[in-house]
Amino acid sequence: MFGTFQHSSLRIEVPATEQALQQGLLHTASLQKWLFPQRLSTGLPEELVEGLTFTSWLGPVAIQHKVTQVESNSLRMLLSQGIDGFHEWHWGEGWVQSRIEGISLLPLNLGQTLSLLRLRQFLVVTHPQAH
């Protein structure tokens, strides 16, 4: 794998319930909306489940995700190809945390920051009653 080892943990406040965050992070239709410009594999199930493997693309770079843990307030995926590492999500009432570690040529902290901001904006638009 080419690149450098990178790690980043970010936690932000979001005007959303724990249930809204769970839906935004585990339901594939929601993921496809807020992860733009990243694209996901077609034919995904309605919700992420343990053992599911799928690919996302950021431009020409493919990233394979293997879902290793799904709980009511957390998600963990092993990453390969464009990022060789893992990505963990944890959430609760009014907050979400993302931790990513891996070897990549991609700027992981920048991508993680933009993803969290896009998720926050998605939740503000789709769950306006929460704030």
Backbone as numpy.savetxt, mean C-alpha at the origin, in Angstrom:
# Nx Ny Nz CAx CAy CAz Cx Cy Cz
19.89 -8.33 -7.25 19.05 -7.16 -7.25 19.94 -5.92 -7.25
19.61 -4.99 -8.13 20.34 -3.74 -8.21 19.69 -2.71 -7.30
20.47 -1.79 -6.81 19.93 -0.71 -6.00 20.61 -0.65 -4.66
20.01 0.13 -3.78 20.55 0.28 -2.44 19.49 -0.14 -1.43
19.96 -0.58 -0.25 19.04 -0.92 0.82 18.43 0.37 1.36
17.12 0.38 1.46 16.40 1.54 1.96 15.35 1.07 2.96
15.04 1.91 3.93 13.95 1.61 4.84 13.30 2.91 5.26
12.00 2.84 5.46 11.26 4.03 5.82 10.00 3.62 6.58
9.69 4.36 7.63 8.45 4.19 8.38 7.79 5.54 8.50
6.55 5.61 8.08 5.79 6.86 8.17 4.44 6.59 8.79
3.99 7.51 9.62 2.67 7.42 10.24 2.02 8.78 10.10
0.78 8.79 9.62 0.08 10.05 9.46 -1.32 9.94 10.07
-1.86 11.09 10.42 -3.24 11.15 10.84 -4.10 11.25 9.59
-5.23 10.56 9.61 -6.16 10.61 8.50 -7.57 10.78 9.06
-8.39 11.57 8.40 -9.75 11.77 8.88 -10.64 10.60 8.43
-10.38 9.42 9.00 -11.13 8.24 8.58 -11.24 7.25 9.73
-12.28 6.46 9.67 -12.47 5.41 10.67 -11.57 4.23 10.36
-11.40 3.37 11.34 -10.61 2.16 11.13 -11.22 1.32 10.01
-12.54 1.26 9.94 -13.22 0.48 8.90 -12.97 1.08 7.51
-12.99 2.39 7.39 -12.72 3.04 6.10 -11.28 2.77 5.65
-10.34 2.80 6.60 -8.96 2.48 6.27 -8.81 1.03 5.83
-9.47 0.14 6.54 -9.43 -1.28 6.17 -9.94 -1.47 4.74
-11.05 -0.84 4.41 -11.59 -0.96 3.06 -10.63 -0.37 2.03
-10.04 0.78 2.33 -9.12 1.43 1.39 -7.85 0.64 1.14
-7.41 -0.13 2.14 -6.16 -0.87 2.00 -6.33 -2.32 1.58
-7.48 -2.91 1.84 -7.66 -4.34 1.53 -8.55 -4.61 0.33
-9.43 -3.69 -0.05 -10.31 -3.90 -1.20 -9.60 -3.46 -2.47
-9.48 -4.38 -3.40 -8.66 -4.10 -4.59 -9.22 -2.96 -5.44
-10.54 -2.80 -5.49 -11.11 -1.69 -6.28 -10.67 -0.35 -5.69
-10.63 -0.26 -4.37 -10.17 0.97 -3.71 -8.68 1.18 -3.93
-7.90 0.10 -3.80 -6.45 0.20 -4.02 -6.15 0.76 -5.40
-6.85 0.25 -6.40 -6.58 0.69 -7.77 -6.88 2.16 -7.96
-7.80 2.71 -7.18 -8.13 4.13 -7.32 -7.05 5.02 -6.71
-6.61 4.73 -5.49 -5.69 5.67 -4.85 -4.22 5.39 -5.14
-3.88 4.21 -5.64 -2.48 3.93 -5.95 -1.99 4.54 -7.26
-2.91 5.13 -8.05 -2.52 5.76 -9.31 -1.31 6.66 -9.09
-0.29 6.67 -9.90 -0.19 6.09 -11.24 0.25 4.63 -11.26
0.41 4.02 -10.10 0.75 2.59 -10.07 -0.45 1.79 -10.54
-0.20 0.78 -11.38 -1.27 -0.08 -11.92 -1.15 -1.47 -11.31
-2.30 -2.12 -11.10 -2.32 -3.46 -10.51 -2.71 -4.50 -11.56
-2.35 -5.74 -11.30 -2.74 -6.86 -12.15 -4.25 -6.86 -12.35
-4.70 -7.39 -13.48 -6.13 -7.56 -13.69 -6.56 -8.89 -13.09
-7.85 -9.03 -12.86 -8.39 -10.29 -12.35 -8.15 -10.54 -10.87
-7.90 -9.48 -10.11 -7.68 -9.64 -8.67 -9.00 -9.93 -7.97
-8.96 -10.67 -6.85 -10.19 -10.87 -6.08 -10.65 -9.54 -5.48
-11.85 -9.52 -4.94 -12.41 -8.30 -4.37 -11.58 -7.77 -3.20
-10.95 -8.68 -2.45 -10.20 -8.29 -1.27 -8.87 -9.04 -1.22
-7.83 -8.39 -0.71 -6.53 -9.04 -0.54 -6.65 -10.14 0.52
-6.07 -11.29 0.22 -6.08 -12.42 1.15 -4.67 -12.99 1.26
-4.38 -13.65 2.37 -3.07 -14.27 2.55 -2.81 -15.27 1.43
-1.59 -15.27 0.91 -1.21 -16.17 -0.16 -1.38 -15.60 -1.55
-2.12 -14.49 -1.68 -2.34 -13.87 -2.99 -1.03 -13.26 -3.49
-0.72 -13.51 -4.76 0.43 -12.89 -5.41 -0.10 -12.07 -6.59
0.34 -10.83 -6.69 -0.07 -9.98 -7.79 1.09 -9.05 -8.15
0.98 -8.42 -9.29 2.02 -7.51 -9.77 1.45 -6.12 -9.90
2.25 -5.13 -9.56 1.91 -3.74 -9.83 3.02 -3.17 -10.71
2.69 -2.14 -11.44 3.65 -1.48 -12.32 3.69 -0.01 -12.00
4.89 0.51 -11.88 5.10 1.93 -11.76 5.89 2.31 -13.01
5.15 2.77 -14.03 5.77 2.96 -15.34 6.19 1.59 -15.85
7.44 1.44 -16.30 7.89 0.15 -16.82 8.38 -0.81 -15.74
8.42 -0.37 -14.48 8.98 -1.19 -13.40 7.88 -2.05 -12.78
8.09 -3.38 -12.83 7.15 -4.32 -12.22 7.59 -4.62 -10.79
6.59 -4.67 -9.90 6.84 -5.04 -8.50 5.87 -6.17 -8.17
6.42 -7.30 -7.76 5.56 -8.43 -7.38 5.30 -8.36 -5.88
4.03 -8.58 -5.50 3.60 -8.53 -4.11 3.06 -9.91 -3.73
3.52 -10.46 -2.63 2.94 -11.68 -2.07 2.39 -11.33 -0.70
1.07 -11.44 -0.55 0.41 -11.09 0.69 0.70 -12.20 1.71
1.37 -11.85 2.80 1.74 -12.85 3.80 0.93 -12.74 5.09
0.28 -11.59 5.31 -0.52 -11.43 6.52 -1.62 -10.42 6.26
-2.85 -10.79 6.62 -3.98 -9.88 6.56 -4.74 -10.02 7.88
-4.88 -8.91 8.58 -5.66 -8.88 9.82 -6.60 -7.68 9.76
-7.42 -7.52 10.76 -8.42 -6.44 10.74 -7.78 -5.06 10.71
-6.52 -4.95 11.18 -5.87 -3.63 11.17 -4.41 -3.69 10.70
-4.07 -4.72 9.92 -2.70 -4.76 9.38 -2.63 -5.60 8.11
-1.59 -5.32 7.33 -1.34 -6.00 6.07 0.18 -6.07 5.90
0.67 -7.23 5.47 2.11 -7.38 5.21 2.28 -8.09 3.87
3.19 -7.56 3.04 3.47 -8.13 1.74 4.97 -8.25 1.52
5.42 -9.37 0.97 6.79 -9.51 0.52 6.86 -8.95 -0.89
7.91 -8.24 -1.21 8.07 -7.60 -2.51 9.26 -8.20 -3.23
9.14 -8.31 -4.55 10.26 -8.77 -5.37 10.21 -8.07 -6.72
11.20 -8.28 -7.51 11.43 -7.65 -8.81 11.90 -6.21 -8.61
11.09 -5.20 -8.83 11.53 -3.81 -8.73 11.94 -3.38 -7.32
11.41 -4.07 -6.31 11.79 -3.86 -4.91 11.96 -5.24 -4.31
13.08 -5.49 -3.69 13.31 -6.78 -3.03 13.26 -6.54 -1.53
12.09 -6.79 -0.91 11.93 -6.50 0.51 10.52 -6.78 0.98
9.98 -5.89 1.84 8.62 -6.06 2.34 7.97 -4.71 2.57
6.63 -4.73 2.67 5.84 -3.54 2.96 4.79 -3.93 3.98
4.73 -3.20 5.08 3.73 -3.44 6.13 2.85 -2.21 6.28
1.57 -2.47 6.52 0.62 -1.42 6.81 -0.04 -1.74 8.14
-0.24 -0.72 8.97 -1.00 -0.83 10.21 -1.91 0.39 10.28
-3.11 0.22 10.82 -4.04 1.35 10.89 -4.96 1.21 12.09
-5.55 2.34 12.44 -6.52 2.41 13.52 -7.38 3.64 13.32
-8.18 3.96 14.31 -9.09 5.09 14.22 -8.30 6.39 14.04
-8.33 6.98 12.83 -7.70 8.27 12.58 -6.22 8.24 12.25
-5.62 7.06 12.02 -4.19 7.02 11.69 -3.88 5.82 10.80
-2.79 5.95 10.06 -2.27 4.85 9.24 -0.75 4.93 9.27
-0.13 3.76 9.29 1.33 3.68 9.33 1.80 2.73 8.24
2.86 3.11 7.57 3.43 2.30 6.50 4.92 2.12 6.79
5.39 0.88 6.67 6.81 0.59 6.85 7.27 -0.23 5.66
8.31 0.24 4.99 8.83 -0.46 3.82 10.34 -0.59 3.96
10.84 -1.76 3.61 12.28 -2.01 3.60 12.60 -2.81 2.35
13.70 -2.50 1.73 14.09 -3.29 0.58 15.25 -2.69 -0.19
15.68 -3.46 -1.16 16.72 -3.03 -2.09 16.03 -2.64 -3.38
16.33 -1.44 -3.86 15.68 -0.96 -5.07 16.43 0.25 -5.62
16.24 0.47 -6.92 16.71 1.71 -7.55 15.67 2.82 -7.35
14.41 2.43 -7.04 13.34 3.40 -6.84 13.54 4.14 -5.53
13.15 5.42 -5.45 13.25 6.16 -4.19 12.07 5.78 -3.28
12.27 4.80 -2.42 11.17 4.22 -1.65 10.49 5.23 -0.72
11.26 6.09 -0.05 10.66 7.06 0.86 9.75 8.03 0.13
10.18 8.49 -1.03 9.35 9.41 -1.82 8.06 8.72 -2.26
8.18 7.50 -2.78 6.99 6.76 -3.20 6.05 6.49 -2.05
6.60 6.15 -0.90 5.79 5.88 0.28 5.05 7.15 0.72
5.73 8.27 0.73 5.12 9.54 1.12 3.98 9.89 0.17
4.21 9.79 -1.13 3.16 10.10 -2.10 1.98 9.15 -1.97
2.25 7.88 -1.72 1.17 6.90 -1.54 0.31 7.25 -0.33
0.93 7.60 0.78 0.16 7.96 1.98 -0.68 9.21 1.74
-0.13 10.18 1.03 -0.90 11.39 0.74 -2.07 11.10 -0.19
-1.84 10.21 -1.18 -2.94 9.83 -2.08 -4.01 9.04 -1.33
-3.61 8.16 -0.43 -4.58 7.42 0.39 -5.39 8.39 1.23
-4.72 9.35 1.86 -5.42 10.33 2.68 -6.44 11.11 1.85
-6.04 11.56 0.67 -6.94 12.31 -0.20 -8.12 11.43 -0.64
-7.85 10.18 -0.98 -8.91 9.24 -1.37 -9.93 9.10 -0.24
-9.46 8.97 0.99 -10.37 8.81 2.13 -11.18 10.07 2.39
-10.57 11.24 2.21 -11.30 12.50 2.39 -12.45 12.59 1.38
-12.20 12.18 0.15 -13.22 12.25 -0.91 -14.29 11.17 -0.75
-13.88 9.95 -0.43 -14.84 8.83 -0.38 -15.56 8.70 0.95
-15.02 9.28 2.02 -15.66 9.21 3.35 -15.71 10.60 3.97
-16.43 11.55 3.31 -16.42 12.93 3.80 -17.03 13.08 5.19
-17.89 12.17 5.61 -18.52 12.27 6.92 -17.54 12.02 8.05
-16.38 11.47 7.76 -15.41 11.11 8.80 -14.66 12.33 9.35
-14.70 13.46 8.65 -13.94 14.62 9.16 -14.80 15.85 9.33
